[in-house]
Amino acid sequence: MQPDLNALAVFALVAEERSFRAAAERLGVTRPAVSQTVNRLEQSVGIALLRRTTRSVSLTEAGERLYAQIAPAVAEMRS
């Protein structure tokens, strides 16, 4: 199954902001909606992309690789 393009864009924004809250604010959606989208993406690719704590969000090694691959395309879509 291929990842949803919207989910990849949401993941990229969370990676850039390092925050579900900030990503949700930029997207105009709720934090749980962002979290659920990223969770579904992680399930579809079968690996954790983000490390979550109560105070921070960081990329796993797999998350860093995925972000590096998709960041140029996501930036292009935004412009």
ZIUR-V23804 format. One record per helix or strand. SS is the DSSP state (h for helix, s for strand). FROM is the first residue (numbers start at 1). TO is the last residue. If there is no record, write none. Layout:
ss=SS from=FROM to=TO
ss=SS from=FROM to=TO
This chain:
ss=h from=5 to=17
ss=h from=20 to=27
ss=h from=31 to=45
ss=s from=50 to=52
ss=s from=57 to=59
ss=h from=61 to=78
